[in-house]
Amino acid sequence: MKDWRSQSHVKWDCKYHVVIVPKYRRRKFYGSLRSEIGKILRQLCRQKEIELVEGHAMPDHVHLLLSVPPKFSIANTVGFLKGKSAVSVHEHGY
């Protein structure tokens, strides 16, 4: 049986498999960045009430399984995650 979530007028179960790839597929996710990117993405998901069901950081990309409420479009969600995580990585100098 599905694990339905609900809001005032809707029941939903929207899960998306998202792959975030750096420009030119550079191998950026090594060492400390690999462990920190998970913390950064979890924090950003909490801000928008998005559930990060599963995530894997590979050397040149990141796989995410997101449960996104229907009030957010997936395009805006991915844009938010990519933009804010890039700013955070740049500020902390990973």
TIMARZA-13090 format. One record per atom (N, C-alpha, C): atom name; residue in one letter; x, y, z; residue number from 0. Coordinates in nm, 4 decimals, decimal comma. Each point is the difference from the previous one (the first is absolute). Layout:
BEGIN
(site "CA"; "A"; (X; Y; Z); NUM);
...
This chain:
BEGIN
(site "N"; "M"; (0,0838; -0,1176; 0,0000); 0);
(site "CA"; "M"; (-0,0838; 0,1176; 0,0000); 0);
(site "C"; "M"; (0,0887; 0,1244; 0,0000); 0);
(site "N"; "K"; (-0,0402; 0,0993; -0,0722); 1);
(site "CA"; "K"; (0,0796; 0,1220; -0,0127); 1);
(site "C"; "K"; (-0,0031; 0,0813; 0,1284); 1);
(site "N"; "D"; (0,1051; 0,0750; 0,0187); 2);
(site "CA"; "D"; (0,0115; 0,0890; 0,1144); 2);
(site "C"; "D"; (-0,0462; 0,1385; -0,0436); 2);
(site "N"; "W"; (-0,1314; 0,0194; -0,0073); 3);
(site "CA"; "W"; (-0,0568; 0,1256; -0,0468); 3);
(site "C"; "W"; (0,0247; 0,1100; 0,1022); 3);
(site "N"; "R"; (0,0292; 0,1206; -0,0484); 4);
(site "CA"; "R"; (0,0112; 0,1183; 0,0843); 4);
(site "C"; "R"; (-0,1167; 0,0896; -0,0380); 4);
(site "N"; "S"; (-0,0398; 0,0885; 0,0902); 5);
(site "CA"; "S"; (-0,1172; 0,0815; -0,0322); 5);
(site "C"; "S"; (0,0202; 0,1444; 0,0418); 5);
(site "N"; "Q"; (-0,0704; 0,0860; -0,0731); 6);
(site "CA"; "Q"; (-0,0136; 0,1402; 0,0333); 6);
(site "C"; "Q"; (-0,1498; 0,0261; 0,0095); 6);
(site "N"; "S"; (-0,0421; 0,1244; 0,0067); 7);
(site "CA"; "S"; (-0,1411; 0,0290; 0,0269); 7);
(site "C"; "S"; (-0,0961; -0,0614; -0,1029); 7);
(site "N"; "H"; (0,0346; 0,0012; -0,1295); 8);
(site "CA"; "H"; (-0,0927; -0,0482; -0,1015); 8);
(site "C"; "H"; (0,0591; -0,1049; -0,0929); 8);
(site "N"; "V"; (0,1094; -0,0608; 0,0410); 9);
(site "CA"; "V"; (0,0640; -0,0939; -0,0917); 9);
(site "C"; "V"; (0,0754; -0,1076; 0,0778); 9);
(site "N"; "K"; (-0,0007; -0,1211; -0,0553); 10);
(site "CA"; "K"; (0,0868; -0,1067; 0,0486); 10);
(site "C"; "K"; (0,0997; -0,0256; -0,1109); 10);
(site "N"; "W"; (0,1280; -0,0185; 0,0362); 11);
(site "CA"; "W"; (0,1009; -0,0077; -0,1039); 11);
(site "C"; "W"; (0,1147; -0,0916; 0,0392); 11);
(site "N"; "D"; (0,0676; -0,0475; -0,1025); 12);
(site "CA"; "D"; (0,1229; -0,0779; 0,0135); 12);
(site "C"; "D"; (0,0833; 0,0286; -0,1241); 12);
(site "N"; "C"; (0,0710; 0,1130; -0,0008); 13);
(site "CA"; "C"; (0,0784; 0,0438; -0,1155); 13);
(site "C"; "C"; (0,1473; -0,0187; 0,0316); 13);
(site "N"; "K"; (0,0642; -0,0963; -0,0644); 14);
(site "CA"; "K"; (0,1423; -0,0235; 0,0206); 14);
(site "C"; "K"; (0,0718; 0,0192; -0,1331); 14);
(site "N"; "Y"; (0,1135; 0,0686; 0,0063); 15);
(site "CA"; "Y"; (0,0783; 0,0298; -0,1198); 15);
(site "C"; "Y"; (0,1434; -0,0445; 0,0198); 15);
(site "N"; "H"; (0,0552; -0,0629; -0,1030); 16);
(site "CA"; "H"; (0,1418; -0,0344; -0,0009); 16);
(site "C"; "H"; (0,0728; 0,1126; -0,0722); 16);
(site "N"; "V"; (0,0883; 0,0701; 0,0727); 17);
(site "CA"; "V"; (0,0695; 0,1168; -0,0535); 17);
(site "C"; "V"; (0,1495; -0,0293; 0,0006); 17);
(site "N"; "V"; (0,0675; 0,0348; -0,1090); 18);
(site "CA"; "V"; (0,1454; -0,0132; -0,0080); 18);
(site "C"; "V"; (0,0580; 0,1393; -0,0227); 18);
(site "N"; "I"; (0,0875; 0,0416; 0,0914); 19);
(site "CA"; "I"; (0,0661; 0,1304; -0,0112); 19);
(site "C"; "I"; (0,1425; -0,0248; -0,0479); 19);
(site "N"; "V"; (0,0336; 0,0618; -0,1131); 20);
(site "CA"; "V"; (0,1306; -0,0212; -0,0625); 20);
(site "C"; "V"; (0,0711; 0,1344; -0,0124); 20);
(site "N"; "P"; (0,1267; 0,0112; 0,0471); 21);
(site "CA"; "P"; (0,0740; 0,1257; -0,0179); 21);
(site "C"; "P"; (0,0346; 0,0235; -0,1471); 21);
(site "N"; "K"; (0,0323; 0,1237; -0,0304); 22);
(site "CA"; "K"; (0,0356; 0,0370; -0,1366); 22);
(site "C"; "K"; (0,1174; -0,0846; -0,0497); 22);
(site "N"; "Y"; (-0,0084; -0,0477; -0,1215); 23);
(site "CA"; "Y"; (0,0991; -0,0852; -0,0654); 23);
(site "C"; "Y"; (0,0236; -0,1300; 0,0763); 23);
(site "N"; "R"; (-0,0918; -0,0341; 0,0903); 24);
(site "CA"; "R"; (0,0078; -0,1246; 0,0785); 24);
(site "C"; "R"; (0,1337; -0,0130; 0,0734); 24);
(site "N"; "R"; (0,0485; 0,1122; 0,0490); 25);
(site "CA"; "R"; (0,1252; 0,0001; 0,0763); 25);
(site "C"; "R"; (-0,0181; -0,0808; 0,1274); 25);
(site "N"; "R"; (0,1050; -0,0662; 0,0390); 26);
(site "CA"; "R"; (-0,0033; -0,0834; 0,1205); 26);
(site "C"; "R"; (0,0227; 0,0881; 0,1227); 26);
(site "N"; "K"; (-0,1097; 0,0615; 0,0475); 27);
(site "CA"; "K"; (0,0070; 0,0961; 0,1099); 27);
(site "C"; "K"; (-0,0297; -0,0611; 0,1362); 27);
(site "N"; "F"; (-0,0706; -0,1116; 0,0054); 28);
(site "CA"; "F"; (-0,0511; -0,0511; 0,1266); 28);
(site "C"; "F"; (0,0953; -0,1011; 0,0628); 28);
(site "N"; "Y"; (0,1135; 0,0488; 0,0485); 29);
(site "CA"; "Y"; (0,0988; -0,0824; 0,0689); 29);
(site "C"; "Y"; (0,0197; 0,0499; 0,1418); 29);
(site "N"; "G"; (0,0502; -0,0838; 0,0864); 30);
(site "CA"; "G"; (0,0426; 0,0384; 0,1339); 30);
(site "C"; "G"; (-0,1067; 0,0673; 0,0838); 30);
(site "N"; "S"; (0,0346; 0,1175; 0,0534); 31);
(site "CA"; "S"; (-0,0910; 0,0691; 0,0927); 31);
(site "C"; "S"; (-0,1271; 0,0471; -0,0697); 31);
(site "N"; "L"; (0,0088; 0,0370; -0,1275); 32);
(site "CA"; "L"; (-0,1196; 0,0469; -0,0716); 32);
(site "C"; "L"; (-0,1036; -0,1113; -0,0110); 32);
(site "N"; "R"; (0,0457; -0,1225; -0,0175); 33);
(site "CA"; "R"; (-0,0927; -0,1116; -0,0155); 33);
(site "C"; "R"; (-0,0854; -0,0194; 0,1256); 33);
(site "N"; "S"; (0,0597; 0,0171; 0,1172); 34);
(site "CA"; "S"; (-0,0782; -0,0148; 0,1233); 34);
(site "C"; "S"; (-0,0832; 0,1257; 0,0278); 34);
(site "N"; "E"; (0,0513; 0,1168; -0,0368); 35);
(site "CA"; "E"; (-0,0705; 0,1254; 0,0275); 35);
(site "C"; "E"; (-0,1180; 0,0229; -0,0936); 35);
(site "N"; "I"; (0,0073; -0,0498; -0,1232); 36);
(site "CA"; "I"; (-0,1083; 0,0247; -0,0953); 36);
(site "C"; "I"; (-0,1308; -0,0637; 0,0490); 36);
(site "N"; "G"; (0,0112; -0,1140; 0,0675); 37);
(site "CA"; "G"; (-0,1190; -0,0632; 0,0569); 37);
(site "C"; "G"; (-0,0637; 0,0852; 0,1077); 37);
(site "N"; "K"; (0,0818; 0,0570; 0,0873); 38);
(site "CA"; "K"; (-0,0512; 0,0866; 0,1064); 38);
(site "C"; "K"; (-0,0652; 0,1252; -0,0582); 38);
(site "N"; "I"; (0,0637; 0,0574; -0,1005); 39);
(site "CA"; "I"; (-0,0522; 0,1213; -0,0635); 39);
(site "C"; "I"; (-0,1354; -0,0282; -0,0653); 39);
(site "N"; "L"; (-0,0091; -0,1094; -0,0759); 40);
(site "CA"; "L"; (-0,1250; -0,0332; -0,0690); 40);
(site "C"; "L"; (-0,1113; -0,0349; 0,0987); 40);
(site "N"; "R"; (0,0326; -0,0702; 0,1090); 41);
(site "CA"; "R"; (-0,1016; -0,0320; 0,1008); 41);
(site "C"; "R"; (-0,0555; 0,1269; 0,0638); 41);
(site "N"; "Q"; (0,0889; 0,0947; 0,0303); 42);
(site "CA"; "Q"; (-0,0438; 0,1258; 0,0609); 42);
(site "C"; "Q"; (-0,0903; 0,0791; -0,0956); 42);
(site "N"; "L"; (0,0383; 0,0061; -0,1278); 43);
(site "CA"; "L"; (-0,0813; 0,0717; -0,0986); 43);
(site "C"; "L"; (-0,1368; -0,0661; -0,0178); 43);
(site "N"; "C"; (-0,0038; -0,1322; 0,0016); 44);
(site "CA"; "C"; (-0,1279; -0,0705; -0,0132); 44);
(site "C"; "C"; (-0,0898; 0,0286; 0,1195); 44);
(site "N"; "R"; (0,0573; 0,0074; 0,1208); 45);
(site "CA"; "R"; (-0,0796; 0,0324; 0,1182); 45);
(site "C"; "R"; (-0,0618; 0,1386; -0,0107); 45);
(site "N"; "Q"; (0,0737; 0,0944; -0,0606); 46);
(site "CA"; "Q"; (-0,0514; 0,1365; -0,0151); 46);
(site "C"; "Q"; (-0,1281; 0,0032; -0,0823); 46);
(site "N"; "K"; (-0,0074; -0,0824; -0,1034); 47);
(site "CA"; "K"; (-0,1147; 0,0003; -0,0921); 47);
(site "C"; "K"; (-0,1008; -0,1117; 0,0270); 47);
(site "N"; "E"; (0,0168; -0,0725; 0,1130); 48);
(site "CA"; "E"; (-0,0897; -0,1111; 0,0345); 48);
(site "C"; "E"; (0,0017; -0,1099; -0,1061); 48);
(site "N"; "I"; (0,1167; -0,0247; -0,0547); 49);
(site "CA"; "I"; (0,0194; -0,1055; -0,0989); 49);
(site "C"; "I"; (0,0684; -0,1163; 0,0713); 49);
(site "N"; "E"; (-0,0477; -0,1213; -0,0266); 50);
(site "CA"; "E"; (0,0609; -0,1159; 0,0638); 50);
(site "C"; "E"; (0,1085; -0,0566; -0,0914); 50);
(site "N"; "L"; (0,1212; -0,0088; 0,0526); 51);
(site "CA"; "L"; (0,1110; -0,0631; -0,0717); 51);
(site "C"; "L"; (-0,0040; -0,1476; 0,0375); 51);
(site "N"; "V"; (-0,0616; -0,0814; -0,0857); 52);
(site "CA"; "V"; (-0,0208; -0,1412; 0,0284); 52);
(site "C"; "V"; (0,1323; -0,0743; -0,0044); 52);
(site "N"; "E"; (0,0802; 0,0285; -0,1031); 53);
(site "CA"; "E"; (0,1265; -0,0701; -0,0180); 53);
(site "C"; "E"; (0,0943; 0,0877; -0,0806); 53);
(site "N"; "G"; (0,1287; -0,0116; 0,0256); 54);
(site "CA"; "G"; (0,0981; 0,0765; -0,0748); 54);
(site "C"; "G"; (0,1340; -0,0709; -0,0048); 54);
(site "N"; "H"; (0,0684; 0,0108; -0,1131); 55);
(site "CA"; "H"; (0,1328; -0,0601; -0,0170); 55);
(site "C"; "H"; (0,0898; 0,1001; -0,0708); 55);
(site "N"; "A"; (0,1160; 0,0267; 0,0583); 56);
(site "CA"; "A"; (0,0973; 0,0905; -0,0618); 56);
(site "C"; "A"; (0,1061; -0,0837; -0,0701); 56);
(site "N"; "M"; (0,0054; 0,0098; -0,1305); 57);
(site "CA"; "M"; (0,1020; -0,0647; -0,0810); 57);
(site "C"; "M"; (0,1123; 0,1015; -0,0239); 57);
(site "N"; "P"; (0,1143; -0,0413; -0,0541); 58);
(site "CA"; "P"; (0,1090; 0,0976; -0,0219); 58);
(site "C"; "P"; (-0,0359; 0,1138; -0,0947); 58);
(site "N"; "D"; (-0,0897; -0,0242; -0,0972); 59);
(site "CA"; "D"; (-0,0306; 0,1059; -0,0971); 59);
(site "C"; "D"; (-0,1485; 0,0354; -0,0104); 59);
(site "N"; "H"; (-0,0844; -0,0503; 0,0894); 60);
(site "CA"; "H"; (-0,1411; 0,0373; 0,0023); 60);
(site "C"; "H"; (-0,0637; -0,0444; 0,1320); 60);
(site "N"; "V"; (-0,1236; 0,0469; 0,0228); 61);
(site "CA"; "V"; (-0,0741; -0,0340; 0,1214); 61);
(site "C"; "V"; (-0,1384; -0,0503; -0,0401); 61);
(site "N"; "H"; (-0,0390; -0,1167; 0,0523); 62);
(site "CA"; "H"; (-0,1343; -0,0547; -0,0209); 62);
(site "C"; "H"; (-0,0853; 0,0339; 0,1213); 62);
(site "N"; "L"; (-0,1214; 0,0483; -0,0237); 63);
(site "CA"; "L"; (-0,0932; 0,0320; 0,1070); 63);
(site "C"; "L"; (-0,1362; -0,0601; -0,0317); 63);
(site "N"; "L"; (-0,0656; -0,0527; 0,1008); 64);
(site "CA"; "L"; (-0,1392; -0,0409; -0,0116); 64);
(site "C"; "L"; (-0,0772; 0,0931; 0,0915); 64);
(site "N"; "L"; (-0,0808; 0,0884; -0,0601); 65);
(site "CA"; "L"; (-0,0699; 0,1046; 0,0735); 65);
(site "C"; "L"; (-0,1498; -0,0249; -0,0007); 65);
(site "N"; "S"; (-0,0618; 0,0238; 0,1140); 66);
(site "CA"; "S"; (-0,1447; -0,0012; 0,0097); 66);
(site "C"; "S"; (-0,0433; 0,1456; 0,0120); 66);
(site "N"; "V"; (-0,0519; 0,0544; -0,1098); 67);
(site "CA"; "V"; (-0,0300; 0,1429; -0,0099); 67);
(site "C"; "V"; (-0,1509; 0,0214; 0,0077); 67);
(site "N"; "P"; (-0,0465; 0,0889; 0,0895); 68);
(site "CA"; "P"; (-0,1435; 0,0290; 0,0055); 68);
(site "C"; "P"; (-0,0485; 0,0610; -0,1317); 68);
(site "N"; "P"; (-0,1260; -0,0223; -0,0357); 69);
(site "CA"; "P"; (-0,0507; 0,0508; -0,1273); 69);
(site "C"; "P"; (-0,0062; 0,1525; -0,0079); 69);
(site "N"; "K"; (0,0123; 0,0693; 0,1119); 70);
(site "CA"; "K"; (-0,0021; 0,1467; -0,0056); 70);
(site "C"; "K"; (0,1297; 0,0570; -0,0581); 70);
(site "N"; "F"; (0,1065; -0,0823; -0,0109); 71);
(site "CA"; "F"; (0,1264; 0,0430; -0,0604); 71);
(site "C"; "F"; (0,0195; -0,0716; -0,1331); 71);
(site "N"; "S"; (0,0419; 0,0732; -0,1023); 72);
(site "CA"; "S"; (0,0332; -0,0673; -0,1256); 72);
(site "C"; "S"; (0,1387; -0,0624; 0,0137); 72);
(site "N"; "I"; (0,0222; -0,1056; -0,0717); 73);
(site "CA"; "I"; (0,1290; -0,0687; 0,0099); 73);
(site "C"; "I"; (0,1115; 0,0872; -0,0578); 73);
(site "N"; "A"; (-0,0308; 0,0796; -0,1024); 74);
(site "CA"; "A"; (0,1010; 0,0880; -0,0597); 74);
(site "C"; "A"; (0,0472; 0,1053; 0,1007); 74);
(site "N"; "N"; (-0,0941; 0,0626; 0,0713); 75);
(site "CA"; "N"; (0,0384; 0,0983; 0,1010); 75);
(site "C"; "N"; (0,0752; -0,0646; 0,1154); 75);
(site "N"; "T"; (-0,0399; -0,1203; 0,0374); 76);
(site "CA"; "T"; (0,0659; -0,0713; 0,1092); 76);
(site "C"; "T"; (0,1448; -0,0315; -0,0341); 76);
(site "N"; "V"; (0,0232; -0,0541; -0,1195); 77);
(site "CA"; "V"; (0,1362; -0,0341; -0,0413); 77);
(site "C"; "V"; (0,0831; 0,1265; -0,0167); 77);
(site "N"; "G"; (-0,0589; 0,1056; -0,0551); 78);
(site "CA"; "G"; (0,0712; 0,1277; -0,0118); 78);
(site "C"; "G"; (0,0400; 0,0543; 0,1356); 78);
(site "N"; "F"; (-0,0887; -0,0086; 0,0980); 79);
(site "CA"; "F"; (0,0299; 0,0439; 0,1356); 79);
(site "C"; "F"; (0,1141; -0,0817; 0,0598); 79);
(site "N"; "L"; (-0,0088; -0,1333; -0,0114); 80);
(site "CA"; "L"; (0,1032; -0,0861; 0,0578); 80);
(site "C"; "L"; (0,1361; 0,0224; -0,0651); 80);
(site "N"; "K"; (0,0024; 0,0085; -0,1325); 81);
(site "CA"; "K"; (0,1278; 0,0203; -0,0698); 81);
(site "C"; "K"; (0,0593; 0,1362; 0,0318); 81);
(site "N"; "G"; (-0,0830; 0,1031; -0,0038); 82);
(site "CA"; "G"; (0,0492; 0,1357; 0,0227); 82);
(site "C"; "G"; (0,0503; 0,0217; 0,1409); 82);
(site "N"; "K"; (-0,0804; -0,0369; 0,0991); 83);
(site "CA"; "K"; (0,0375; 0,0226; 0,1395); 83);
(site "C"; "K"; (0,1160; -0,0899; 0,0431); 83);
(site "N"; "S"; (0,0050; -0,1226; -0,0502); 84);
(site "CA"; "S"; (0,1118; -0,0877; 0,0372); 84);
(site "C"; "S"; (0,1303; 0,0501; -0,0627); 84);
(site "N"; "A"; (-0,0059; 0,0511; -0,1223); 85);
(site "CA"; "A"; (0,1204; 0,0544; -0,0641); 85);
(site "C"; "A"; (0,0526; 0,1223; 0,0757); 85);
(site "N"; "V"; (-0,0918; 0,0852; 0,0448); 86);
(site "CA"; "V"; (0,0404; 0,1174; 0,0774); 86);
(site "C"; "V"; (0,0644; -0,0428; 0,1318); 86);
(site "N"; "S"; (-0,0603; -0,0971; 0,0658); 87);
(site "CA"; "S"; (0,0507; -0,0481; 0,1276); 87);
(site "C"; "S"; (0,1379; -0,0649; -0,0154); 87);
(site "N"; "V"; (0,0184; -0,0787; -0,1030); 88);
(site "CA"; "V"; (0,1299; -0,0644; -0,0248); 88);
(site "C"; "V"; (0,1054; 0,1061; -0,0290); 88);
(site "N"; "H"; (-0,0351; 0,0999; -0,0780); 89);
(site "CA"; "H"; (0,0937; 0,1064; -0,0352); 89);
(site "C"; "H"; (0,0378; 0,0830; 0,1225); 89);
(site "N"; "E"; (-0,0990; 0,0313; 0,0866); 90);
(site "CA"; "E"; (0,0274; 0,0809; 0,1197); 90);
(site "C"; "E"; (0,0932; -0,0717; 0,0970); 90);
(site "N"; "H"; (-0,0198; -0,1316; 0,0147); 91);
(site "CA"; "H"; (0,0809; -0,0755; 0,0956); 91);
(site "C"; "H"; (0,1325; -0,0470; -0,0593); 91);
(site "N"; "G"; (0,0174; 0,0171; -0,1304); 92);
(site "CA"; "G"; (0,1265; -0,0306; -0,0655); 92);
(site "C"; "G"; (0,0390; -0,1468; -0,0013); 92);
(site "N"; "Y"; (-0,0974; -0,0880; -0,0213); 93);
(site "CA"; "Y"; (0,0305; -0,1439; -0,0053); 93);
(site "C"; "Y"; (0,0717; -0,0350; -0,1261); 93);
